[in-house]
Amino acid sequence: MKRVKGDSLGSAQRSRGGKRVVLVDDHPLVREGLAALIRTTSDLAVAGEVGNAAETLQLLESETPDLILLDLGLPGTSGIELLKDLRVRYPQVRVLVLSMHEESVYAERVLRAGAQGYIMKHEIGETILEAIRSVLRGELYVSPNIAAHMVKIFVGGKQGKDVRTGVEQLTDRELQVYTCIGKGMSTQDVAEHLHLSAKTIQTYREHIKRKLNLRNAMDLVHHAMHWVEAENGRLSRP
């Protein structure tokens, strides 16, 4: 597990009462960039850097940060699953998700899972710092576009309408299954990966086809593969 080494600036931040932030991202260069950004401030301090869910939970046994800056695309246990675990184990720690995943699909679901904000990685440093400070003040942070979209969802719900479209309609588990299908995994592969029965996965496949208006299994595979390719293209951008 990689910890942030003590330095004069980090010590100065802590001595001034800087809010402690843990960085959770499996890309070392991303963590280094975020750490450098935080070290330019006087009110924030880096409490640790880790690359997966297990390291995060291990770090939290000895560190009590004010905020976790969390990437969703972690190896092994996903960022959303880690987020749900954090809400049970450490409900006092605020979580801001920083990700390249499509915000129209993920922002609402990470807020439902217990995060206090969602921001895209392509945002400039000052916007990321603004999001961190906003969450530390006890506010929710999402982009203006997502805020407007969530208002539409709320209003639609009050009127008995679901305004979600496409992949947005899928539950967290359905999205997991859909993503696995898009990676070329068979029903049995998905069942083993998610520790579920093949029959349960088949039920999820039927739910997904119905929600996405897909006619058959081949349409589902093509649709899922196209979506995963688009996601991978987004994640590979600098």
C-alpha positions as CSV (number, residue, x, y, z in Angstrom):
1,M,0.0,0.0,0.0
2,K,1.3,3.4,-0.9
3,R,1.2,6.1,1.8
4,V,1.9,9.7,1.3
5,K,5.3,10.5,2.8
6,G,5.6,13.3,5.2
7,D,7.0,16.5,4.0
8,S,7.4,20.1,5.1
9,L,4.4,21.4,3.2
10,G,2.2,18.5,4.3
11,S,3.2,19.0,7.9
12,A,2.5,22.7,7.6
13,Q,-1.0,22.0,6.2
14,R,-1.8,19.6,9.1
15,S,-0.5,22.1,11.7
16,R,-2.8,24.7,10.3
17,G,-5.7,22.3,10.6
18,G,-6.0,21.4,6.9
19,K,-8.8,19.0,6.1
20,R,-7.4,15.5,5.5
21,V,-8.1,13.9,2.1
22,V,-7.4,10.3,1.0
23,L,-6.9,9.6,-2.7
24,V,-8.3,6.3,-4.1
25,D,-7.3,5.7,-7.7
26,D,-5.5,2.8,-9.3
27,H,-3.4,5.0,-11.5
28,P,-0.3,6.3,-9.7
29,L,0.1,9.3,-12.0
30,V,-3.4,10.4,-11.3
31,R,-2.8,10.2,-7.6
32,E,0.4,12.1,-7.9
33,G,-1.3,14.8,-9.9
34,L,-4.1,15.1,-7.3
35,A,-1.7,15.1,-4.4
36,A,0.3,17.9,-6.1
37,L,-2.9,19.9,-6.6
38,I,-4.0,19.5,-3.0
39,R,-0.5,20.5,-1.8
40,T,-0.9,23.9,-3.4
41,T,-3.6,24.7,-0.9
42,S,-3.4,25.8,2.7
43,D,-6.7,24.3,3.9
44,L,-6.3,20.8,2.6
45,A,-3.8,18.0,3.3
46,V,-3.2,14.6,1.7
47,A,-3.8,11.9,4.3
48,G,-2.9,8.9,2.1
49,E,-2.9,7.5,-1.4
50,V,-4.2,4.0,-2.2
51,G,-5.0,2.0,-5.4
52,N,-7.9,-0.4,-4.5
53,A,-10.7,-1.2,-2.1
54,A,-8.6,-3.4,0.2
55,E,-5.9,-0.8,0.6
56,T,-8.5,1.8,1.3
57,L,-10.1,-0.2,4.2
58,Q,-6.6,-1.0,5.5
59,L,-5.6,2.7,5.5
60,L,-8.8,3.7,7.3
61,E,-7.9,1.4,10.2
62,S,-5.2,3.9,11.1
63,E,-6.3,7.2,9.4
64,T,-9.5,9.2,9.9
65,P,-9.8,11.5,6.9
66,D,-12.4,14.2,6.4
67,L,-12.9,13.2,2.8
68,I,-12.2,10.4,0.4
69,L,-11.6,11.3,-3.3
70,L,-12.8,8.0,-5.0
71,D,-12.4,6.7,-8.5
72,L,-15.0,4.2,-9.7
73,G,-12.8,2.1,-11.9
74,L,-10.9,0.2,-9.3
75,P,-9.5,-3.3,-9.8
76,G,-11.3,-6.1,-8.0
77,T,-14.1,-4.5,-5.8
78,S,-15.6,-1.7,-7.8
79,G,-15.7,1.9,-6.6
80,I,-19.5,1.7,-6.1
81,E,-19.2,-1.4,-4.0
82,L,-16.4,0.2,-1.9
83,L,-18.6,3.3,-1.5
84,K,-21.5,1.2,-0.1
85,D,-19.1,-0.5,2.3
86,L,-17.7,2.8,3.4
87,R,-21.1,4.1,4.2
88,V,-21.7,1.2,6.6
89,R,-18.2,1.2,8.2
90,Y,-17.3,4.9,8.2
91,P,-20.5,6.9,7.8
92,Q,-18.9,10.1,9.1
93,V,-16.3,10.2,6.2
94,R,-17.5,12.2,3.2
95,V,-16.9,10.8,-0.3
96,L,-16.5,12.7,-3.5
97,V,-16.3,10.5,-6.6
98,L,-13.9,11.7,-9.3
99,S,-14.3,9.6,-12.5
100,M,-14.2,9.5,-16.2
101,H,-17.3,7.3,-16.4
102,E,-20.4,8.9,-18.0
103,E,-21.9,11.1,-15.4
104,S,-25.5,10.7,-16.8
105,V,-25.2,7.0,-15.9
106,Y,-23.2,7.1,-12.7
107,A,-23.7,10.4,-10.9
108,E,-27.2,9.7,-9.6
109,R,-26.3,6.1,-8.6
110,V,-23.2,7.1,-6.6
111,L,-25.3,9.7,-4.7
112,R,-27.9,7.0,-3.9
113,A,-25.0,4.8,-2.7
114,G,-23.9,7.4,-0.3
115,A,-21.4,9.8,-2.0
116,Q,-21.7,13.5,-1.4
117,G,-20.6,14.5,-4.9
118,Y,-19.6,13.5,-8.4
119,I,-17.1,15.3,-10.7
120,M,-15.5,14.3,-14.0
121,K,-11.7,13.9,-14.1
122,H,-11.4,16.2,-17.1
123,E,-12.4,19.2,-15.0
124,I,-9.7,21.8,-14.3
125,G,-7.8,21.8,-10.9
126,E,-9.7,24.7,-9.5
127,T,-13.0,23.1,-10.2
128,I,-11.9,19.9,-8.5
129,L,-10.8,21.9,-5.4
130,E,-14.1,23.7,-5.4
131,A,-15.9,20.3,-5.4
132,I,-13.8,19.1,-2.5
133,R,-14.4,22.2,-0.5
134,S,-18.1,22.1,-1.3
135,V,-18.5,18.5,0.0
136,L,-16.4,19.3,3.1
137,R,-18.9,22.1,3.8
138,G,-21.7,19.6,3.9
139,E,-23.1,20.3,0.4
140,L,-23.8,18.0,-2.5
141,Y,-21.7,18.6,-5.6
142,V,-22.7,17.7,-9.2
143,S,-22.3,19.5,-12.5
144,P,-25.0,21.9,-13.5
145,N,-26.1,19.5,-16.3
146,I,-26.5,16.6,-13.8
147,A,-28.3,18.9,-11.3
148,A,-30.8,19.8,-14.0
149,H,-31.2,16.2,-15.0
150,M,-31.8,15.1,-11.4
151,V,-34.5,17.7,-11.0
152,K,-36.2,16.3,-14.1
153,I,-36.0,12.8,-12.6
154,F,-37.4,14.1,-9.3
155,V,-40.3,16.0,-11.0
156,G,-41.0,13.0,-13.2
157,G,-41.1,10.7,-10.2
158,K,-43.7,13.0,-8.5
159,Q,-45.8,12.8,-11.6
160,G,-45.4,9.0,-11.8
161,K,-43.1,9.2,-14.8
162,D,-39.5,7.9,-15.2
163,V,-37.6,10.2,-17.4
164,R,-34.4,8.1,-17.4
165,T,-33.4,6.7,-20.8
166,G,-31.1,4.0,-22.0
167,V,-28.5,2.6,-19.6
168,E,-29.5,5.2,-17.0
169,Q,-32.6,3.0,-16.3
170,L,-30.5,0.0,-15.1
171,T,-30.1,-0.8,-11.5
172,D,-26.6,-1.1,-10.1
173,R,-26.6,-4.8,-10.4
174,E,-28.1,-4.8,-13.9
175,L,-25.4,-2.3,-14.9
176,Q,-22.7,-4.7,-13.5
177,V,-24.2,-7.6,-15.6
178,Y,-24.6,-5.4,-18.7
179,T,-20.9,-4.3,-18.4
180,C,-19.7,-7.9,-18.0
181,I,-21.7,-8.9,-21.1
182,G,-20.1,-6.0,-23.0
183,K,-16.7,-7.4,-22.1
184,G,-17.6,-10.7,-23.8
185,M,-18.4,-12.7,-20.7
186,S,-20.9,-15.6,-21.0
187,T,-23.8,-16.1,-18.6
188,Q,-21.7,-18.6,-16.6
189,D,-18.7,-16.3,-16.5
190,V,-20.8,-13.4,-15.2
191,A,-22.4,-15.7,-12.6
192,E,-18.9,-16.7,-11.3
193,H,-17.6,-13.2,-11.4
194,L,-20.5,-11.8,-9.4
195,H,-20.9,-14.8,-7.2
196,L,-24.5,-15.4,-8.3
197,S,-26.3,-18.3,-10.0
198,A,-26.5,-18.6,-13.8
199,K,-30.3,-18.5,-13.4
200,T,-30.1,-15.1,-11.6
201,I,-27.9,-13.7,-14.3
202,Q,-30.3,-14.9,-16.9
203,T,-33.1,-13.1,-15.1
204,Y,-31.0,-9.9,-15.1
205,R,-30.4,-10.3,-18.8
206,E,-34.2,-10.4,-19.4
207,H,-34.7,-7.3,-17.3
208,I,-32.0,-5.5,-19.3
209,K,-33.4,-6.5,-22.6
210,R,-36.8,-5.2,-21.6
211,K,-35.6,-1.9,-20.3
212,L,-33.4,-1.2,-23.4
213,N,-36.0,-2.5,-25.9
214,L,-33.6,-5.2,-27.2
215,R,-35.2,-8.1,-29.1
216,N,-32.8,-11.0,-28.3
217,A,-29.6,-12.1,-26.8
218,M,-27.5,-11.1,-29.8
219,D,-28.9,-7.5,-29.7
220,L,-28.0,-7.4,-26.0
221,V,-24.4,-8.5,-26.7
222,H,-23.9,-6.0,-29.5
223,H,-25.5,-3.1,-27.5
224,A,-23.4,-3.9,-24.4
225,M,-20.2,-4.2,-26.4
226,H,-20.8,-0.9,-28.1
227,W,-21.4,0.8,-24.7
228,V,-18.3,-0.7,-23.1
229,E,-16.2,0.4,-26.1
230,A,-17.5,3.9,-25.7
231,E,-16.7,3.8,-22.0
232,N,-13.2,2.5,-22.6
233,G,-12.7,5.3,-25.1
234,R,-13.7,7.9,-22.5
235,L,-11.5,6.3,-19.9
236,S,-8.5,6.3,-22.2
237,R,-8.6,10.0,-22.9
238,P,-5.8,12.1,-21.3
